[in-house]
């Protein structure tokens, strides 16, 4: 990742940005952007035509194009006068937009490099938690309400378990157990979701059950359950081929953030930042900008 940020292309971009700012400061009277002179170039006209065509699915007529150019001139006049009056100063919307446009520049540079499978594999291993497939359970459960069964809970649970074992996967669960607000059957439910619905204790016990037979009682925050695990898929880190698109998106985003930060740090070197500290409230002292 660091080698990307050290590429000559990024340095060229920074140099170009600096030259652009210097050029703006050194513009002489007679330049196209000098006060009192506005030049609408062919490139700008083509841009206006292209925008109109995309919006209306046809090119503008001569009269419409003339109107577009007049509006472009009006915009330029207003923008220049607004800047001359300092109306752009301390405007949050304008400042955020200018910051965004500079960040777009570094985004474009970051997007120029295609990652290899080796790059993505390293990222996958380094950020395994983002892509790890969690343990999943496909199971059925029958609920018994402790309040309803009272002191007979253990006896009733044992009798129901024997009945379920005899019926196996052919048991009609709708006729068994007590009313319960959750479903009786779940397919490929992640362990985290099991814990969310039934509680951590239930999820931990579920992990220890052997698939294929009715077992219990398994306790939850609601009471006790008899459970049959049909399938348990252990958590694992998938191969790159299985999650390549997701890894690529995360890799691109991480590279974009790093490029933006490096771009900012390079620009910050040209500035001296002083922050006035509150004299009366030393606990509110602000750290130096880095």
C-alpha positions in Angstrom: 0.0 0.0 0.0 2.8 2.4 0.9 4.5 1.9 -2.5 1.4 3.3 -4.2 1.7 6.5 -2.2 5.3 6.9 -3.1 4.7 6.6 -6.9 5.9 9.5 -9.1 2.4 10.0 -10.3 1.3 11.2 -6.9 4.3 13.6 -6.7 3.5 14.9 -10.1 -0.1 15.6 -9.0 1.1 17.5 -6.0 3.5 19.5 -8.1 0.8 20.2 -10.6 -1.6 21.5 -7.9 1.2 23.8 -6.6 1.8 25.1 -10.0 -1.9 25.7 -10.6 -2.1 27.8 -7.4 1.0 29.8 -8.4 -0.4 30.4 -11.9 -3.7 31.7 -10.4 -1.8 34.2 -8.2 0.4 35.3 -11.1 -2.5 35.8 -13.7 -1.9 39.1 -15.6 -4.5 41.6 -17.0 -5.5 40.3 -20.3 -5.7 36.6 -19.2 -9.1 34.9 -19.8 -9.8 34.9 -16.0 -8.6 38.5 -15.4 -11.1 41.0 -14.1 -13.2 42.6 -16.8 -12.5 39.8 -19.3 -14.5 36.7 -19.9 -13.8 34.1 -22.6 -16.1 31.2 -23.2 -14.0 28.6 -24.8 -15.0 25.9 -27.3 -14.4 23.3 -24.6 -16.8 25.0 -22.3 -19.4 25.2 -25.1 -19.0 21.5 -25.8 -19.5 20.8 -22.1 -22.8 22.8 -22.2 -24.0 21.0 -25.2 -23.1 17.6 -23.7 -24.9 18.4 -20.5 -28.0 19.5 -22.4 -28.0 16.5 -24.6 -27.7 14.1 -21.7 -30.6 15.8 -19.9 -33.0 16.1 -22.8 -31.8 13.3 -25.1 -31.2 15.7 -28.0 -28.8 18.5 -28.8 -29.8 22.1 -28.1 -31.1 24.3 -30.9 -29.2 27.4 -31.8 -31.5 29.6 -29.6 -31.2 27.2 -26.7 -27.4 27.1 -27.0 -27.3 30.9 -27.0 -29.3 30.8 -23.9 -26.9 28.3 -22.3 -23.9 30.5 -23.1 -25.7 33.6 -21.7 -26.4 31.8 -18.5 -22.8 30.6 -18.3 -21.6 34.3 -18.7 -24.1 35.3 -16.0 -22.8 32.6 -13.7 -19.2 33.7 -14.3 -20.0 37.4 -13.6 -21.8 36.6 -10.4 -19.1 34.2 -9.2 -16.3 36.7 -9.8 -18.2 39.5 -8.1 -19.1 37.3 -5.2 -15.4 36.4 -4.7 -14.4 40.0 -5.1 -16.8 40.9 -2.3 -15.5 38.1 -0.2 -18.8 36.2 -0.1 -17.0 32.9 -0.4 -15.1 33.5 2.8 -16.2 31.5 5.9 -19.0 29.9 3.9 -19.3 26.3 5.2 -20.9 24.9 2.1 -18.3 26.4 -0.2 -15.4 25.3 2.0 -16.7 21.8 2.2 -17.2 21.7 -1.6 -13.6 22.9 -2.2 -12.2 20.3 0.3 -14.3 17.6 -1.5 -12.9 18.6 -4.9 -9.3 18.3 -3.7 -10.1 14.9 -2.1 -11.6 13.8 -5.5 -8.1 14.5 -6.9 -6.4 12.1 -4.6 -9.3 9.6 -5.1 -8.6 9.6 -8.8 -4.9 8.9 -8.2 -5.7 6.0 -5.8 -8.0 4.5 -8.4 -5.2 4.2 -11.0 -3.6 1.2 -9.5 -5.1 -2.3 -10.0 -4.5 -4.7 -7.1 -3.0 -8.1 -7.8 -4.5 -11.2 -6.2 -1.5 -11.3 -3.9 -2.4 -7.7 -2.7 -6.0 -8.8 -2.1 -4.9 -12.0 -0.3 -2.7 -10.1 2.1 -5.6 -7.7 2.8 -8.0 -10.6 3.3 -5.6 -12.2 5.9 -4.9 -8.9 7.6 -8.7 -8.1 8.0 -10.0 -11.6 8.4 -12.7 -10.4 10.8 -14.5 -8.5 8.1 -14.9 -11.5 5.8 -15.0 -14.5 8.1 -18.1 -16.6 7.6 -19.7 -17.2 11.1 -20.8 -20.5 12.5 -24.3 -21.2 11.4 -27.1 -23.5 12.6 -30.1 -25.1 10.9 -32.3 -26.4 13.8 -35.8 -27.0 15.2 -36.9 -26.2 18.7 -39.9 -26.9 20.9 -40.5 -24.6 23.9 -41.7 -25.4 27.4 -42.9 -22.6 29.6 -41.5 -23.1 33.2 -44.4 -21.1 34.7 -47.0 -23.3 33.0 -45.4 -26.6 34.0 -44.2 -25.6 37.4 -42.8 -28.5 39.5 -43.6 -30.9 36.7 -41.3 -29.2 34.2 -38.5 -31.9 34.4 -41.1 -34.7 34.0 -42.9 -33.1 31.1 -39.6 -32.2 29.4 -38.4 -35.8 29.6 -41.7 -37.2 28.3 -41.8 -34.7 25.4 -38.1 -35.5 24.6 -38.9 -39.2 24.3 -41.9 -38.5 22.1 -39.7 -36.3 19.8 -36.9 -38.9 19.6 -39.4 -41.5 18.5 -40.9 -39.2 15.8 -37.5 -37.9 14.6 -37.7 -35.4 11.8 -41.4 -36.4 11.1 -42.6 -34.8 14.3 -45.5 -32.2 13.9 -44.0 -29.4 15.9 -47.1 -27.2 15.6 -48.9 -29.6 18.0 -46.1 -29.9 20.5 -44.8 -27.7 23.3 -46.1 -24.4 24.5 -46.9 -21.2 22.6 -43.7 -19.2 21.8 -43.1 -15.9 20.1 -40.2 -17.2 18.0 -40.2 -19.6 15.1 -39.8 -23.4 15.7 -37.5 -23.9 12.7 -34.5 -21.9 11.6 -32.3 -22.3 8.5 -28.6 -21.3 8.4 -28.9 -18.9 11.3 -25.6 -17.3 12.3 -24.4 -17.9 15.9 -24.6 -14.2 16.6 -28.2 -14.2 15.5 -29.0 -17.2 17.7 -27.5 -15.4 20.7 -29.5 -12.3 19.8 -32.8 -14.2 19.7 -32.3 -16.9 22.4 -29.5 -15.5 24.5 -25.8 -16.3 24.8 -26.4 -19.3 27.1 -28.6 -21.0 24.5 -26.2 -20.3 21.7 -23.3 -21.8 23.7 -25.2 -25.0 24.4 -26.3 -25.2 20.8 -22.7 -25.4 19.7 -22.2 -28.5 21.7 -25.2 -30.5 20.4 -24.6 -33.3 17.9 -26.6 -32.9 14.7 -29.4 -35.3 13.8 -31.2 -36.0 17.0 -33.5 -34.3 19.5 -31.7 -33.2 22.7 -32.3 -31.1 25.7 -33.3 -29.4 27.8 -31.5 -26.4 26.5 -32.0 -23.3 28.6 -32.7 -19.8 27.3 -33.9 -16.5 28.8 -37.5 -17.7 28.0 -37.4 -21.1 29.6 -36.3 -24.5 28.3 -36.2 -26.0 24.8 -35.9 -29.3 23.2 -33.7 -28.9 20.1 -32.8 -30.9 17.0 -29.8 -29.5 15.1 -30.0 -30.6 11.4 -26.8 -29.0 10.2 -24.0 -27.0 11.8 -21.5 -25.1 9.6 -18.4 -24.1 11.4 -17.1 -20.6 11.0 -14.2 -20.1 8.5 -12.3 -17.6 6.5 -13.4 -18.1 2.9 -11.0 -18.3 -0.1 -10.2 -15.1 -2.0 -12.2 -16.4 -5.0 -15.4 -16.6 -2.9 -15.2 -13.0 -1.6 -13.0 -11.3 -4.1 -15.5 -8.5 -5.0 -16.0 -7.6 -1.3 -12.3 -7.7 -0.6 -11.6 -5.5 -3.6 -14.2 -2.9 -2.4 -12.6 -2.8 1.0 -9.1 -2.6 -0.4 -10.1 0.2 -2.7 -11.6 2.2 0.2 -8.6 1.7 2.4 -6.3 2.8 -0.3 -8.4 5.8 -1.0 -8.4 6.8 2.7 -4.6 6.4 2.8 -4.1 8.4 -0.3 -6.3 11.2 1.0 -4.4 11.3 4.3 -1.0 11.3 2.5 -2.2 14.1 0.1 -3.3 16.1 3.1 -0.1 15.6 5.0 1.9 16.7 2.0 -0.1 19.9 1.6 0.0 20.5 5.4 3.8 20.8 5.2 3.4 24.1 3.4 1.5 25.7 6.4 2.3 26.7 9.9 -0.7 26.1 12.1 -1.2 28.1 15.3 -4.1 27.4 17.6 -5.1 29.9 20.3 -5.6 28.1 23.6 -8.2 29.1 26.2 -6.4 30.8 29.1 -9.2 30.3 31.6 -9.9 26.6 30.9 -6.6 24.7 30.6 -8.6 21.4 30.5 -9.9 22.4 27.0 -6.4 22.7 25.6 -6.3 21.7 21.9 -3.6 19.3 20.7 -1.3 20.4 17.8 -2.5 19.6 14.3 -0.6 16.7 12.6 
